């Protein structure tokens, strides 16, 4: 593997040169935990490589009093990190995949998507409500969620409850729940709670019949400069093929719908044998209008991958070690399902949702 390029080479005591790779991350505790876990895996695979972690704050970390969907910036949690990548201050950046827009800026690519943690949403109850569920909470209980997608689905499913916005990182949101009486419960991604070691706070995991998840939820992504072929090759071993195929179909679905933080779009994917199943839905803000459908495609993961063949990115993801026909089938599945929903009127639902949200 060619280890040249702009990266720092440090001399070890024995005179042997070793590669230094700088990893960019957000400063939040969860982001640090996620980056450290990727660093740990890379260290095992490449013991000679020195990893340096560079933490920075993003717009999303700084603006804490406004709903994410109102800030109107698709790369809230990624822009500063990408700027650092562009200026060669870091070599790779670890993100939650769901924070990465479906179109990356030119010159960047997702070089790895790691095996997905549980992608579902979880209910975390105020301690006084221990033992209850969303079904058994008293009527008019207030549920905190920062996501239009969660609120739209849950309003429809639990009309007796009220939903209010709650912002802040995981630590802040749990503190707001526990120390005040504003919320009966909050909804958070199960994956983040698990990575933080707070699994014991999960009182209920919401299945797809209650709440489908966000595109890419539960998966970690490693973003790199597209021209850094050696780094791309290095991180590509982290790809988890089934997660990659599921997330490519989800991202293609969202991209074709032109969805983002400011519209309620939800998905559910599964790989069974060589079949990839994608369920996708769009909602009005109150959840009353919903278009939902499921499609599937064959994603045969043949072992004859030609790594030297030129690989184009699929919705921002470069995966040279996965069959290109499987990647293309996954992307086409997302595209086709989005077109089915668009033909049924998804555009109107999303446009109305966007306008209403902007007017709030």
Backbone torsions as a table, in degrees:
resi	resn	phi	psi	omega
1	UNK	NA	130.1	-179.7
2	UNK	-74.1	116.6	-178.0
3	UNK	-104.3	22.8	178.8
4	UNK	-83.8	-163.0	-179.9
5	UNK	111.0	-160.7	-173.9
6	UNK	-87.0	3.8	-172.2
7	UNK	-79.0	153.5	-177.9
8	UNK	-71.4	136.7	173.6
9	UNK	-113.5	124.8	179.6
10	UNK	-110.4	145.6	178.7
11	UNK	-89.1	128.1	176.1
12	UNK	-84.6	170.3	-178.2
13	UNK	-54.1	-34.0	-177.5
14	UNK	-84.5	10.8	176.8
15	UNK	82.5	-1.9	-178.8
16	UNK	-82.3	134.2	179.3
17	UNK	-77.1	137.7	175.2
18	UNK	-130.3	145.6	-174.4
19	UNK	-78.5	135.9	174.4
20	UNK	-107.5	123.6	178.1
21	UNK	-112.7	126.3	-179.3
22	UNK	-99.3	125.8	-176.5
23	UNK	-107.5	123.4	178.1
24	UNK	-89.5	143.2	178.1
25	UNK	-151.1	157.9	169.0
26	UNK	-70.6	161.6	-175.7
27	UNK	-81.9	-12.1	-175.5
28	UNK	-62.7	154.3	-177.4
29	UNK	-58.6	-42.5	-179.5
30	UNK	-63.5	-43.9	179.5
31	UNK	-60.3	-40.7	179.2
32	UNK	-64.8	-42.0	179.4
33	UNK	-62.2	-43.5	-178.9
34	UNK	-64.5	-43.6	-179.7
35	UNK	-65.9	-41.7	178.8
36	UNK	-62.0	-36.0	-179.7
37	UNK	-68.6	-38.5	177.0
38	UNK	-67.8	-41.1	178.8
39	UNK	-60.1	-41.8	179.9
40	UNK	-60.9	-43.0	179.4
41	UNK	-65.4	-44.0	179.4
42	UNK	-62.5	-38.8	-178.8
43	UNK	-62.8	-39.3	178.3
44	UNK	-65.9	-39.9	-177.0
45	UNK	-76.1	-34.9	-176.9
46	UNK	-129.6	77.8	-174.2
47	UNK	-61.3	-23.3	-177.5
48	UNK	-81.4	-10.7	-176.5
49	UNK	-87.6	134.4	175.6
50	UNK	-92.9	128.7	180.0
51	UNK	-108.8	128.3	176.1
52	UNK	-114.3	133.0	-178.2
53	UNK	-104.1	126.0	-178.1
54	UNK	-114.3	114.1	-176.2
55	UNK	-101.0	140.0	179.2
56	UNK	-145.8	157.6	178.9
57	UNK	-91.0	146.9	178.7
58	UNK	-115.0	170.0	178.6
59	UNK	-53.6	-45.2	-178.0
60	UNK	-61.5	-29.0	178.5
61	UNK	-78.9	-25.2	-173.9
62	UNK	-90.0	-35.2	-178.5
63	UNK	-94.3	96.7	-172.2
64	UNK	-106.2	-2.0	-175.7
65	UNK	-105.3	7.1	-176.4
66	UNK	-124.5	142.5	177.0
67	UNK	-61.2	139.0	-179.5
68	UNK	-53.3	-41.0	-175.2
69	UNK	-68.3	-14.4	-178.8
70	UNK	-92.7	-20.5	-175.5
71	UNK	-70.4	-25.7	171.3
72	UNK	69.8	29.4	179.9
73	UNK	-125.8	122.9	-174.7
74	UNK	-73.2	-25.0	-175.2
75	UNK	-111.6	46.8	-176.3
76	UNK	-52.4	-43.2	-172.8
77	UNK	-103.5	7.0	-171.7
78	UNK	-124.7	-22.1	-170.5
79	UNK	-57.6	-51.6	-178.2
80	UNK	-61.3	-37.3	-179.9
81	UNK	-66.3	-40.1	178.8
82	UNK	-68.9	-34.8	176.2
83	UNK	-60.4	-41.7	179.4
84	UNK	-65.2	-37.0	178.6
85	UNK	-65.1	-42.9	-178.6
86	UNK	-66.0	-38.3	-178.1
87	UNK	-82.8	5.5	177.8
88	UNK	67.4	23.7	178.5
89	UNK	-84.5	-25.0	172.8
90	UNK	-133.7	161.1	-177.3
91	UNK	-105.9	-31.2	176.6
92	UNK	-141.2	153.7	179.0
93	UNK	-130.3	134.1	177.7
94	UNK	-99.9	127.8	179.8
95	UNK	-127.4	161.0	158.6
96	UNK	-74.1	127.2	-175.7
97	UNK	-56.6	-33.2	-176.1
98	UNK	-68.1	-15.3	176.2
99	UNK	-82.6	-13.7	-174.7
100	UNK	-89.2	123.1	178.8
101	UNK	-58.1	156.6	-177.9
102	UNK	-71.3	-20.7	172.4
103	UNK	-114.0	116.6	179.0
104	UNK	-86.3	155.6	176.2
105	UNK	-61.3	152.0	179.7
106	UNK	-55.9	141.9	177.0
107	UNK	94.1	-6.5	178.5
108	UNK	-117.1	152.3	173.6
109	UNK	-149.3	158.0	174.1
110	UNK	-87.3	112.3	-175.3
111	UNK	-90.3	-13.5	178.3
112	UNK	-158.1	139.3	169.3
113	UNK	-123.5	118.0	-174.9
114	UNK	-83.1	166.4	-178.3
115	UNK	-54.8	133.8	-173.0
116	UNK	-73.9	136.0	170.3
117	UNK	-79.0	173.7	176.5
118	UNK	-50.0	118.4	-174.8
119	UNK	-84.7	-2.8	-173.1
120	UNK	-78.4	166.0	175.7
121	UNK	-89.2	154.4	-177.6
122	UNK	-127.9	151.4	176.4
123	UNK	-98.7	126.9	175.0
124	UNK	-115.7	118.3	-174.5
125	UNK	-89.6	150.0	167.8
126	UNK	-61.5	138.3	-175.5
127	UNK	-49.0	-32.0	-177.8
128	UNK	-69.5	-17.2	-179.0
129	UNK	-101.3	14.1	-177.3
130	UNK	-47.6	135.6	177.1
131	UNK	91.9	-11.6	179.7
132	UNK	-89.7	171.9	174.9
133	UNK	-129.1	175.3	177.4
134	UNK	-59.0	-32.9	178.9
135	UNK	-68.5	-35.7	-172.4
136	UNK	-99.7	-2.0	176.5
137	UNK	-63.9	148.8	178.7
138	UNK	-58.0	149.7	178.5
139	UNK	-57.0	147.9	180.0
140	UNK	67.9	11.9	174.0
141	UNK	-61.3	142.5	-178.5
142	UNK	-95.7	125.8	178.9
143	UNK	-108.6	129.5	-179.5
144	UNK	-93.0	129.0	173.0
145	UNK	-152.6	141.5	-179.3
146	UNK	-95.1	4.6	-171.1
147	UNK	-113.1	126.4	176.1
148	UNK	-62.5	-36.2	-179.1
149	UNK	-61.6	-48.1	179.6
150	UNK	-64.6	-47.4	-176.4
151	UNK	-60.2	-44.0	-177.4
152	UNK	-60.8	-45.6	-177.5
153	UNK	-70.4	-40.3	-174.7
154	UNK	-76.4	-30.2	175.7
155	UNK	-61.7	-40.1	-178.8
156	UNK	-70.0	-41.8	-174.5
157	UNK	-79.2	-33.3	-177.8
158	UNK	-127.2	70.6	-174.1
159	UNK	-64.2	-16.9	-178.7
160	UNK	-78.1	-10.0	-177.2
161	UNK	-100.8	160.3	175.8
162	UNK	-111.5	146.7	-176.4
163	UNK	-122.0	128.8	179.7
164	UNK	-130.4	154.6	-177.1
165	UNK	-71.1	142.9	172.9
166	UNK	-141.6	127.0	-178.2
167	UNK	-115.5	173.5	178.4
168	UNK	114.6	163.6	177.5
169	UNK	-72.7	179.1	-175.2
170	UNK	-55.4	-46.1	-178.8
171	UNK	-58.6	-46.1	-178.2
172	UNK	-62.8	-44.2	-176.7
173	UNK	-65.7	-40.7	178.6
174	UNK	-64.7	-38.0	178.4
175	UNK	-63.5	-44.9	179.2
176	UNK	-60.3	-38.8	-179.8
177	UNK	-67.0	-50.4	-171.2
178	UNK	-74.3	-36.6	-169.5
179	UNK	-94.6	-11.4	177.8
180	UNK	-120.4	174.5	178.7
181	UNK	-109.9	20.8	-174.6
182	UNK	-72.1	-32.1	-173.2
183	UNK	-123.6	140.0	174.2
184	UNK	-81.1	-28.8	180.0
185	UNK	-163.5	162.8	171.4
186	UNK	-129.6	157.7	179.8
187	UNK	-110.6	125.6	-179.7
188	UNK	-134.6	163.2	176.0
189	UNK	-71.0	130.7	179.5
190	UNK	-58.7	-36.2	-175.6
191	UNK	-60.2	-45.5	-178.7
192	UNK	-63.7	-42.8	179.8
193	UNK	-62.2	-40.3	-179.1
194	UNK	-66.5	-44.3	-179.1
195	UNK	-64.8	-29.5	179.3
196	UNK	-80.9	-7.1	-177.8
197	UNK	80.7	20.6	-177.2
198	UNK	-108.1	31.2	-177.8
199	UNK	-58.8	-29.7	-177.3
200	UNK	-65.2	-18.0	179.0
201	UNK	-81.2	-12.5	-178.6
202	UNK	-75.8	117.2	179.7
203	UNK	-98.9	-17.0	-177.2
204	UNK	-160.9	130.5	172.8
205	UNK	-100.0	129.2	-175.4
206	UNK	-85.9	119.0	178.4
207	UNK	-77.5	173.6	-176.6
208	UNK	-61.4	-23.2	179.7
209	UNK	-71.9	-24.1	177.7
210	UNK	-95.2	-45.2	-173.5
211	UNK	-159.1	111.2	175.0
212	UNK	-78.2	156.7	-171.6
213	UNK	-91.1	174.9	179.4
214	UNK	-80.9	156.0	176.9
215	UNK	-56.7	125.5	176.5
216	UNK	79.2	0.4	-175.4
217	UNK	-59.3	136.9	176.8
218	UNK	88.8	-7.8	-178.3
219	UNK	-108.1	143.4	174.4
220	UNK	-98.4	142.7	-179.8
221	UNK	-124.3	144.7	176.5
222	UNK	-110.9	115.7	-178.9
223	UNK	-98.6	137.8	-178.3
224	UNK	-137.2	169.9	172.1
225	UNK	-75.0	131.8	-173.3
226	UNK	-61.4	-28.2	-176.7
227	UNK	-85.7	-7.4	178.6
228	UNK	-80.7	76.5	-173.1
229	UNK	-58.9	-37.9	-177.7
230	UNK	-66.9	-41.1	178.9
231	UNK	-69.1	-38.9	177.4
232	UNK	-57.7	-45.3	-178.7
233	UNK	-65.4	-39.8	-178.4
234	UNK	-62.7	-47.1	-176.7
235	UNK	-80.4	-16.4	-174.7
236	UNK	-62.4	-22.4	178.7
237	UNK	-68.1	-14.4	179.7
238	UNK	-80.5	-15.1	-178.6
239	UNK	-56.5	134.9	172.2
240	UNK	-107.4	107.9	-167.7
241	UNK	-51.0	-47.8	-178.0
242	UNK	-64.6	-40.3	177.7
243	UNK	-63.0	-42.6	-179.9
244	UNK	-58.5	-48.0	-177.2
245	UNK	-65.5	-42.9	178.9
246	UNK	-61.2	-47.2	-175.2
247	UNK	-71.2	-31.2	176.2
248	UNK	-66.3	-41.9	179.5
249	UNK	-64.9	-39.8	-179.9
250	UNK	-65.9	-45.2	-178.8
251	UNK	-65.4	-38.5	179.5
252	UNK	-65.8	-38.1	177.6
253	UNK	-60.4	-50.6	-178.3
254	UNK	-64.6	-41.0	-177.3
255	UNK	-63.6	-42.9	-179.3
256	UNK	-66.4	-30.6	177.7
257	UNK	-82.2	-9.8	-175.9
258	UNK	59.5	37.9	179.9
259	UNK	-87.3	166.7	175.7
260	UNK	-162.9	-151.4	179.7
261	UNK	-63.3	-25.7	-168.0
262	UNK	-96.6	13.1	174.4
263	UNK	-139.1	146.3	-179.9
264	UNK	-81.1	100.7	176.0
265	UNK	-125.1	134.8	-178.4
266	UNK	-136.2	155.8	-177.6
267	UNK	-139.6	166.8	170.7
268	UNK	-151.9	127.4	-179.4
269	UNK	-129.5	154.6	178.2
270	UNK	-150.8	142.6	170.0
271	UNK	-109.7	123.5	175.7
272	UNK	-125.6	114.4	-175.2
273	UNK	61.7	-124.2	179.1
274	UNK	-102.9	14.6	-179.6
275	UNK	-104.9	136.4	174.9
276	UNK	-108.2	123.4	180.0
277	UNK	-107.7	132.3	177.9
278	UNK	-127.1	122.3	169.5
279	UNK	-108.1	131.9	179.5
280	UNK	-134.2	150.3	-179.0
281	UNK	-148.0	150.3	170.5
282	UNK	-123.7	148.5	-174.3
283	UNK	-132.7	153.5	165.6
284	UNK	-76.1	164.6	-175.7
285	UNK	-59.7	-33.2	-179.4
286	UNK	-91.0	1.6	177.5
287	UNK	79.5	-3.6	-176.2
288	UNK	-67.2	-41.3	177.1
289	UNK	-96.9	132.0	-180.0
290	UNK	-147.4	133.4	171.2
291	UNK	-118.0	128.0	-173.7
292	UNK	-145.5	141.5	177.5
293	UNK	-156.1	164.5	178.4
294	UNK	-128.9	138.3	173.9
295	UNK	-137.2	164.2	177.2
296	UNK	-141.7	162.7	178.6
297	UNK	-149.8	162.1	178.6
298	UNK	-88.5	128.3	178.0
299	UNK	-125.2	70.5	-178.7
300	UNK	-64.3	118.0	178.7
301	UNK	-89.4	78.3	-178.3
302	UNK	-71.1	154.1	-175.1
303	UNK	-86.7	-2.3	-176.5
304	UNK	-92.0	67.4	-179.4
305	UNK	-89.0	126.5	178.8
306	UNK	-92.7	95.1	-174.2
307	UNK	-66.5	-25.5	-176.2
308	UNK	-83.2	-14.0	178.6
309	UNK	-66.4	143.2	179.8
310	UNK	-62.7	131.2	-177.4
311	UNK	-113.3	123.2	175.0
312	UNK	-90.4	158.4	-179.7
313	UNK	-78.6	144.0	174.0
314	UNK	-106.7	116.8	-173.4
315	UNK	39.3	49.4	175.0
316	UNK	85.3	-1.1	-176.2
317	UNK	-106.8	127.0	174.6
318	UNK	-106.8	120.8	-178.8
319	UNK	-137.9	81.0	-176.0
320	UNK	-67.1	-20.0	-175.7
321	UNK	-95.3	11.7	177.1
322	UNK	-122.4	140.7	-177.6
323	UNK	-50.9	126.1	-176.1
324	UNK	-66.6	-27.9	179.0
325	UNK	-68.6	-35.3	177.4
326	UNK	-68.1	-41.8	179.4
327	UNK	-62.3	-43.3	-178.7
328	UNK	-67.5	-37.9	178.5
329	UNK	-63.4	-40.6	180.0
330	UNK	-64.9	-43.3	-180.0
331	UNK	-65.2	-42.2	-179.5
332	UNK	-63.9	-35.9	178.9
333	UNK	-59.5	-46.0	179.7
334	UNK	-62.9	-42.1	179.8
335	UNK	-63.0	-47.4	-177.4
336	UNK	-63.5	-42.5	-178.9
337	UNK	-66.0	-40.2	177.8
338	UNK	-60.8	-42.3	-179.6
339	UNK	-64.9	-35.2	176.4
340	UNK	-61.2	-46.1	-179.6
341	UNK	-69.2	-37.5	178.3
342	UNK	-62.8	-38.7	178.5
343	UNK	-66.8	-22.9	179.1
344	UNK	-90.8	-1.8	176.9
345	UNK	109.3	19.6	-178.6
346	UNK	-60.5	-33.9	-176.8
347	UNK	-58.4	-43.6	-178.7
348	UNK	-63.1	-43.5	-179.1
349	UNK	-61.7	-45.4	-177.1
350	UNK	-69.5	-39.5	179.5
351	UNK	-63.0	-44.2	178.7
352	UNK	-62.5	-44.6	-179.5
353	UNK	-59.7	-42.5	-178.2
354	UNK	-65.1	-45.1	-178.8
355	UNK	-63.6	-45.6	-179.7
356	UNK	-62.2	-41.0	-179.2
357	UNK	-65.8	-41.1	179.5
358	UNK	-64.5	-32.1	-176.2
359	UNK	-78.8	-15.0	-175.4
360	UNK	-64.0	NA	NA
